[in-house]
Every structure is written in structure tokens, then in C-alpha cells.
């Protein structure tokens, strides 16, 4: 399993997203390494089809895919039990990762 976390430095939520991802991986017994992919310009964001920071990509597919016409540096929000947050919950990440097992 190839896991990537796309982010940009000024996003206040990517580190929480990384910690939640690590916890979800632990709970799902996933031992893969997380590759951190730093996006630094709007041109890089457009080329990578960057959906916002943090974005979680497994085997080349975003766990929360969206259709867009333009891509740029920006923060991403996720629906959680506590409303919109800058990172998905551990449980949400577990569910998404579990779909990619096997």
C-alpha cells in the first residue's frame, strides 16, 4: 500500500491530519510508510491535482475525491462528528483505509 499525505507549509491542519492518519493505520494494522508530499506553488498544485491540505492519497487515489477545474494552494475541510474540521477523524481515516486493504 502506497500512502501519501499532500500538504503545504502554511496549512494549520496537516500535522493533525498526519497524526490521525498514523493512529488510523495503527488501528488497522497497516505498516506502510507515509510519504509526505509538500506542495509549494499553485503550479505544483495544478500539476498534482491538489485538492487542498491535507490530502490523503492511497495507491494514487485521493480518499476523498472531488471534481475540480482548477487546483491551488489551499486548506481542505472534512465533515466530522464535531462539524467541519481541517483534518478527518481517525475513524473516518480508518474506514477509508480499510476499503483499500487486500
Chimera marker file (.cmm) of the C-alpha trace (Angstrom):
<marker_set name="trace">
<marker id="1" x="0.000" y="0.000" z="0.000" r="1" g="1" b="0" radius="0.5"/>
<marker id="2" x="1.420" y="3.366" z="-1.051" r="1" g="1" b="0" radius="0.5"/>
<marker id="3" x="0.193" y="6.181" z="1.213" r="1" g="1" b="0" radius="0.5"/>
<marker id="4" x="0.872" y="9.860" z="0.588" r="1" g="1" b="0" radius="0.5"/>
<marker id="5" x="-0.134" y="12.944" z="2.517" r="1" g="1" b="0" radius="0.5"/>
<marker id="6" x="-0.145" y="16.102" z="0.393" r="1" g="1" b="0" radius="0.5"/>
<marker id="7" x="0.185" y="19.381" z="2.277" r="1" g="1" b="0" radius="0.5"/>
<marker id="8" x="1.556" y="22.901" z="2.186" r="1" g="1" b="0" radius="0.5"/>
<marker id="9" x="3.568" y="24.528" z="4.945" r="1" g="1" b="0" radius="0.5"/>
<marker id="10" x="1.066" y="27.232" z="5.946" r="1" g="1" b="0" radius="0.5"/>
<marker id="11" x="-1.796" y="24.785" z="6.487" r="1" g="1" b="0" radius="0.5"/>
<marker id="12" x="-2.544" y="24.652" z="10.219" r="1" g="1" b="0" radius="0.5"/>
<marker id="13" x="-4.172" y="21.197" z="9.992" r="1" g="1" b="0" radius="0.5"/>
<marker id="14" x="-1.757" y="18.965" z="8.115" r="1" g="1" b="0" radius="0.5"/>
<marker id="15" x="0.136" y="17.836" z="11.234" r="1" g="1" b="0" radius="0.5"/>
<marker id="16" x="-3.127" y="16.847" z="12.953" r="1" g="1" b="0" radius="0.5"/>
<marker id="17" x="-4.061" y="15.023" z="9.756" r="1" g="1" b="0" radius="0.5"/>
<marker id="18" x="-0.752" y="13.167" z="9.820" r="1" g="1" b="0" radius="0.5"/>
<marker id="19" x="-1.217" y="12.133" z="13.450" r="1" g="1" b="0" radius="0.5"/>
<marker id="20" x="-4.792" y="10.981" z="12.779" r="1" g="1" b="0" radius="0.5"/>
<marker id="21" x="-3.558" y="9.014" z="9.770" r="1" g="1" b="0" radius="0.5"/>
<marker id="22" x="-0.840" y="7.324" z="11.834" r="1" g="1" b="0" radius="0.5"/>
<marker id="23" x="-3.387" y="6.377" z="14.506" r="1" g="1" b="0" radius="0.5"/>
<marker id="24" x="-5.811" y="5.017" z="11.895" r="1" g="1" b="0" radius="0.5"/>
<marker id="25" x="-3.014" y="2.986" z="10.314" r="1" g="1" b="0" radius="0.5"/>
<marker id="26" x="-2.063" y="1.573" z="13.705" r="1" g="1" b="0" radius="0.5"/>
<marker id="27" x="-5.664" y="0.586" z="14.432" r="1" g="1" b="0" radius="0.5"/>
<marker id="28" x="-5.961" y="-1.066" z="11.001" r="1" g="1" b="0" radius="0.5"/>
<marker id="29" x="-2.573" y="-2.823" z="11.390" r="1" g="1" b="0" radius="0.5"/>
<marker id="30" x="-1.165" y="-1.051" z="8.340" r="1" g="1" b="0" radius="0.5"/>
<marker id="31" x="2.627" y="-0.865" z="8.431" r="1" g="1" b="0" radius="0.5"/>
<marker id="32" x="3.177" y="1.195" z="5.262" r="1" g="1" b="0" radius="0.5"/>
<marker id="33" x="5.307" y="4.319" z="5.325" r="1" g="1" b="0" radius="0.5"/>
<marker id="34" x="3.566" y="7.656" z="4.804" r="1" g="1" b="0" radius="0.5"/>
<marker id="35" x="5.217" y="9.733" z="2.094" r="1" g="1" b="0" radius="0.5"/>
<marker id="36" x="4.889" y="13.444" z="2.811" r="1" g="1" b="0" radius="0.5"/>
<marker id="37" x="4.413" y="15.453" z="-0.385" r="1" g="1" b="0" radius="0.5"/>
<marker id="38" x="4.906" y="19.182" z="0.117" r="1" g="1" b="0" radius="0.5"/>
<marker id="39" x="3.213" y="21.385" z="-2.466" r="1" g="1" b="0" radius="0.5"/>
<marker id="40" x="4.810" y="24.818" z="-2.688" r="1" g="1" b="0" radius="0.5"/>
<marker id="41" x="3.244" y="26.649" z="-5.648" r="1" g="1" b="0" radius="0.5"/>
<marker id="42" x="-0.077" y="26.902" z="-7.442" r="1" g="1" b="0" radius="0.5"/>
<marker id="43" x="1.650" y="25.434" z="-10.493" r="1" g="1" b="0" radius="0.5"/>
<marker id="44" x="2.641" y="22.336" z="-8.486" r="1" g="1" b="0" radius="0.5"/>
<marker id="45" x="-0.894" y="22.177" z="-7.065" r="1" g="1" b="0" radius="0.5"/>
<marker id="46" x="-2.370" y="22.242" z="-10.552" r="1" g="1" b="0" radius="0.5"/>
<marker id="47" x="0.041" y="19.588" z="-11.881" r="1" g="1" b="0" radius="0.5"/>
<marker id="48" x="-0.678" y="17.279" z="-8.900" r="1" g="1" b="0" radius="0.5"/>
<marker id="49" x="-4.452" y="17.943" z="-8.939" r="1" g="1" b="0" radius="0.5"/>
<marker id="50" x="-4.004" y="19.009" z="-5.314" r="1" g="1" b="0" radius="0.5"/>
<marker id="51" x="-7.400" y="19.154" z="-3.581" r="1" g="1" b="0" radius="0.5"/>
<marker id="52" x="-6.150" y="21.013" z="-0.525" r="1" g="1" b="0" radius="0.5"/>
<marker id="53" x="-4.128" y="20.446" z="2.586" r="1" g="1" b="0" radius="0.5"/>
<marker id="54" x="-4.122" y="17.875" z="3.996" r="1" g="1" b="0" radius="0.5"/>
<marker id="55" x="-4.998" y="15.395" z="1.229" r="1" g="1" b="0" radius="0.5"/>
<marker id="56" x="-4.704" y="11.658" z="1.728" r="1" g="1" b="0" radius="0.5"/>
<marker id="57" x="-3.788" y="9.542" z="-1.292" r="1" g="1" b="0" radius="0.5"/>
<marker id="58" x="-3.621" y="5.742" z="-1.321" r="1" g="1" b="0" radius="0.5"/>
<marker id="59" x="-2.247" y="3.909" z="-4.350" r="1" g="1" b="0" radius="0.5"/>
<marker id="60" x="-2.612" y="7.091" z="-6.396" r="1" g="1" b="0" radius="0.5"/>
<marker id="61" x="-6.242" y="7.806" z="-5.448" r="1" g="1" b="0" radius="0.5"/>
<marker id="62" x="-7.460" y="10.557" z="-3.154" r="1" g="1" b="0" radius="0.5"/>
<marker id="63" x="-9.500" y="9.119" z="-0.285" r="1" g="1" b="0" radius="0.5"/>
<marker id="64" x="-11.998" y="11.994" z="-0.667" r="1" g="1" b="0" radius="0.5"/>
<marker id="65" x="-12.062" y="12.601" z="-4.435" r="1" g="1" b="0" radius="0.5"/>
<marker id="66" x="-13.585" y="15.729" z="-5.947" r="1" g="1" b="0" radius="0.5"/>
<marker id="67" x="-14.025" y="17.043" z="-9.464" r="1" g="1" b="0" radius="0.5"/>
<marker id="68" x="-12.471" y="20.469" z="-9.994" r="1" g="1" b="0" radius="0.5"/>
<marker id="69" x="-11.487" y="22.690" z="-12.855" r="1" g="1" b="0" radius="0.5"/>
<marker id="70" x="-8.662" y="24.453" z="-11.023" r="1" g="1" b="0" radius="0.5"/>
<marker id="71" x="-6.236" y="23.414" z="-8.337" r="1" g="1" b="0" radius="0.5"/>
<marker id="72" x="-4.348" y="25.732" z="-5.988" r="1" g="1" b="0" radius="0.5"/>
<marker id="73" x="-2.741" y="26.001" z="-2.566" r="1" g="1" b="0" radius="0.5"/>
<marker id="74" x="-5.490" y="25.994" z="-0.003" r="1" g="1" b="0" radius="0.5"/>
<marker id="75" x="-6.721" y="24.289" z="3.119" r="1" g="1" b="0" radius="0.5"/>
<marker id="76" x="-9.216" y="21.466" z="2.963" r="1" g="1" b="0" radius="0.5"/>
<marker id="77" x="-12.109" y="20.743" z="5.319" r="1" g="1" b="0" radius="0.5"/>
<marker id="78" x="-13.659" y="17.423" z="6.290" r="1" g="1" b="0" radius="0.5"/>
<marker id="79" x="-17.032" y="16.554" z="7.778" r="1" g="1" b="0" radius="0.5"/>
<marker id="80" x="-16.602" y="15.034" z="11.256" r="1" g="1" b="0" radius="0.5"/>
<marker id="81" x="-18.886" y="14.196" z="14.159" r="1" g="1" b="0" radius="0.5"/>
<marker id="82" x="-17.920" y="17.602" z="15.579" r="1" g="1" b="0" radius="0.5"/>
<marker id="83" x="-18.689" y="19.523" z="12.374" r="1" g="1" b="0" radius="0.5"/>
<marker id="84" x="-16.264" y="20.709" z="9.730" r="1" g="1" b="0" radius="0.5"/>
<marker id="85" x="-12.620" y="20.304" z="10.687" r="1" g="1" b="0" radius="0.5"/>
<marker id="86" x="-9.297" y="20.805" z="8.954" r="1" g="1" b="0" radius="0.5"/>
<marker id="87" x="-8.498" y="17.085" z="9.131" r="1" g="1" b="0" radius="0.5"/>
<marker id="88" x="-10.621" y="13.931" z="9.012" r="1" g="1" b="0" radius="0.5"/>
<marker id="89" x="-11.224" y="11.968" z="12.189" r="1" g="1" b="0" radius="0.5"/>
<marker id="90" x="-9.281" y="8.815" z="12.997" r="1" g="1" b="0" radius="0.5"/>
<marker id="91" x="-12.458" y="6.774" z="12.471" r="1" g="1" b="0" radius="0.5"/>
<marker id="92" x="-13.071" y="8.308" z="9.024" r="1" g="1" b="0" radius="0.5"/>
<marker id="93" x="-9.489" y="7.583" z="8.021" r="1" g="1" b="0" radius="0.5"/>
<marker id="94" x="-9.824" y="4.009" z="9.307" r="1" g="1" b="0" radius="0.5"/>
<marker id="95" x="-12.928" y="3.486" z="7.178" r="1" g="1" b="0" radius="0.5"/>
<marker id="96" x="-11.258" y="4.868" z="4.055" r="1" g="1" b="0" radius="0.5"/>
<marker id="97" x="-8.044" y="2.888" z="4.609" r="1" g="1" b="0" radius="0.5"/>
<marker id="98" x="-9.990" y="-0.314" z="5.285" r="1" g="1" b="0" radius="0.5"/>
<marker id="99" x="-11.544" y="-0.016" z="1.812" r="1" g="1" b="0" radius="0.5"/>
<marker id="100" x="-8.031" y="-0.242" z="0.328" r="1" g="1" b="0" radius="0.5"/>
<marker id="101" x="-6.861" y="-3.327" z="2.229" r="1" g="1" b="0" radius="0.5"/>
<marker id="102" x="-6.142" y="-6.511" z="0.256" r="1" g="1" b="0" radius="0.5"/>
<link id1="1" id2="2" r="1" g="1" b="0" radius="0.2"/>
<link id1="2" id2="3" r="1" g="1" b="0" radius="0.2"/>
<link id1="3" id2="4" r="1" g="1" b="0" radius="0.2"/>
<link id1="4" id2="5" r="1" g="1" b="0" radius="0.2"/>
<link id1="5" id2="6" r="1" g="1" b="0" radius="0.2"/>
<link id1="6" id2="7" r="1" g="1" b="0" radius="0.2"/>
<link id1="7" id2="8" r="1" g="1" b="0" radius="0.2"/>
<link id1="8" id2="9" r="1" g="1" b="0" radius="0.2"/>
<link id1="9" id2="10" r="1" g="1" b="0" radius="0.2"/>
<link id1="10" id2="11" r="1" g="1" b="0" radius="0.2"/>
<link id1="11" id2="12" r="1" g="1" b="0" radius="0.2"/>
<link id1="12" id2="13" r="1" g="1" b="0" radius="0.2"/>
<link id1="13" id2="14" r="1" g="1" b="0" radius="0.2"/>
<link id1="14" id2="15" r="1" g="1" b="0" radius="0.2"/>
<link id1="15" id2="16" r="1" g="1" b="0" radius="0.2"/>
<link id1="16" id2="17" r="1" g="1" b="0" radius="0.2"/>
<link id1="17" id2="18" r="1" g="1" b="0" radius="0.2"/>
<link id1="18" id2="19" r="1" g="1" b="0" radius="0.2"/>
<link id1="19" id2="20" r="1" g="1" b="0" radius="0.2"/>
<link id1="20" id2="21" r="1" g="1" b="0" radius="0.2"/>
<link id1="21" id2="22" r="1" g="1" b="0" radius="0.2"/>
<link id1="22" id2="23" r="1" g="1" b="0" radius="0.2"/>
<link id1="23" id2="24" r="1" g="1" b="0" radius="0.2"/>
<link id1="24" id2="25" r="1" g="1" b="0" radius="0.2"/>
<link id1="25" id2="26" r="1" g="1" b="0" radius="0.2"/>
<link id1="26" id2="27" r="1" g="1" b="0" radius="0.2"/>
<link id1="27" id2="28" r="1" g="1" b="0" radius="0.2"/>
<link id1="28" id2="29" r="1" g="1" b="0" radius="0.2"/>
<link id1="29" id2="30" r="1" g="1" b="0" radius="0.2"/>
<link id1="30" id2="31" r="1" g="1" b="0" radius="0.2"/>
<link id1="31" id2="32" r="1" g="1" b="0" radius="0.2"/>
<link id1="32" id2="33" r="1" g="1" b="0" radius="0.2"/>
<link id1="33" id2="34" r="1" g="1" b="0" radius="0.2"/>
<link id1="34" id2="35" r="1" g="1" b="0" radius="0.2"/>
<link id1="35" id2="36" r="1" g="1" b="0" radius="0.2"/>
<link id1="36" id2="37" r="1" g="1" b="0" radius="0.2"/>
<link id1="37" id2="38" r="1" g="1" b="0" radius="0.2"/>
<link id1="38" id2="39" r="1" g="1" b="0" radius="0.2"/>
<link id1="39" id2="40" r="1" g="1" b="0" radius="0.2"/>
<link id1="40" id2="41" r="1" g="1" b="0" radius="0.2"/>
<link id1="41" id2="42" r="1" g="1" b="0" radius="0.2"/>
<link id1="42" id2="43" r="1" g="1" b="0" radius="0.2"/>
<link id1="43" id2="44" r="1" g="1" b="0" radius="0.2"/>
<link id1="44" id2="45" r="1" g="1" b="0" radius="0.2"/>
<link id1="45" id2="46" r="1" g="1" b="0" radius="0.2"/>
<link id1="46" id2="47" r="1" g="1" b="0" radius="0.2"/>
<link id1="47" id2="48" r="1" g="1" b="0" radius="0.2"/>
<link id1="48" id2="49" r="1" g="1" b="0" radius="0.2"/>
<link id1="49" id2="50" r="1" g="1" b="0" radius="0.2"/>
<link id1="50" id2="51" r="1" g="1" b="0" radius="0.2"/>
<link id1="51" id2="52" r="1" g="1" b="0" radius="0.2"/>
<link id1="52" id2="53" r="1" g="1" b="0" radius="0.2"/>
<link id1="53" id2="54" r="1" g="1" b="0" radius="0.2"/>
<link id1="54" id2="55" r="1" g="1" b="0" radius="0.2"/>
<link id1="55" id2="56" r="1" g="1" b="0" radius="0.2"/>
<link id1="56" id2="57" r="1" g="1" b="0" radius="0.2"/>
<link id1="57" id2="58" r="1" g="1" b="0" radius="0.2"/>
<link id1="58" id2="59" r="1" g="1" b="0" radius="0.2"/>
<link id1="59" id2="60" r="1" g="1" b="0" radius="0.2"/>
<link id1="60" id2="61" r="1" g="1" b="0" radius="0.2"/>
<link id1="61" id2="62" r="1" g="1" b="0" radius="0.2"/>
<link id1="62" id2="63" r="1" g="1" b="0" radius="0.2"/>
<link id1="63" id2="64" r="1" g="1" b="0" radius="0.2"/>
<link id1="64" id2="65" r="1" g="1" b="0" radius="0.2"/>
<link id1="65" id2="66" r="1" g="1" b="0" radius="0.2"/>
<link id1="66" id2="67" r="1" g="1" b="0" radius="0.2"/>
<link id1="67" id2="68" r="1" g="1" b="0" radius="0.2"/>
<link id1="68" id2="69" r="1" g="1" b="0" radius="0.2"/>
<link id1="69" id2="70" r="1" g="1" b="0" radius="0.2"/>
<link id1="70" id2="71" r="1" g="1" b="0" radius="0.2"/>
<link id1="71" id2="72" r="1" g="1" b="0" radius="0.2"/>
<link id1="72" id2="73" r="1" g="1" b="0" radius="0.2"/>
<link id1="73" id2="74" r="1" g="1" b="0" radius="0.2"/>
<link id1="74" id2="75" r="1" g="1" b="0" radius="0.2"/>
<link id1="75" id2="76" r="1" g="1" b="0" radius="0.2"/>
<link id1="76" id2="77" r="1" g="1" b="0" radius="0.2"/>
<link id1="77" id2="78" r="1" g="1" b="0" radius="0.2"/>
<link id1="78" id2="79" r="1" g="1" b="0" radius="0.2"/>
<link id1="79" id2="80" r="1" g="1" b="0" radius="0.2"/>
<link id1="80" id2="81" r="1" g="1" b="0" radius="0.2"/>
<link id1="81" id2="82" r="1" g="1" b="0" radius="0.2"/>
<link id1="82" id2="83" r="1" g="1" b="0" radius="0.2"/>
<link id1="83" id2="84" r="1" g="1" b="0" radius="0.2"/>
<link id1="84" id2="85" r="1" g="1" b="0" radius="0.2"/>
<link id1="85" id2="86" r="1" g="1" b="0" radius="0.2"/>
<link id1="86" id2="87" r="1" g="1" b="0" radius="0.2"/>
<link id1="87" id2="88" r="1" g="1" b="0" radius="0.2"/>
<link id1="88" id2="89" r="1" g="1" b="0" radius="0.2"/>
<link id1="89" id2="90" r="1" g="1" b="0" radius="0.2"/>
<link id1="90" id2="91" r="1" g="1" b="0" radius="0.2"/>
<link id1="91" id2="92" r="1" g="1" b="0" radius="0.2"/>
<link id1="92" id2="93" r="1" g="1" b="0" radius="0.2"/>
<link id1="93" id2="94" r="1" g="1" b="0" radius="0.2"/>
<link id1="94" id2="95" r="1" g="1" b="0" radius="0.2"/>
<link id1="95" id2="96" r="1" g="1" b="0" radius="0.2"/>
<link id1="96" id2="97" r="1" g="1" b="0" radius="0.2"/>
<link id1="97" id2="98" r="1" g="1" b="0" radius="0.2"/>
<link id1="98" id2="99" r="1" g="1" b="0" radius="0.2"/>
<link id1="99" id2="100" r="1" g="1" b="0" radius="0.2"/>
<link id1="100" id2="101" r="1" g="1" b="0" radius="0.2"/>
<link id1="101" id2="102" r="1" g="1" b="0" radius="0.2"/>
</marker_set>
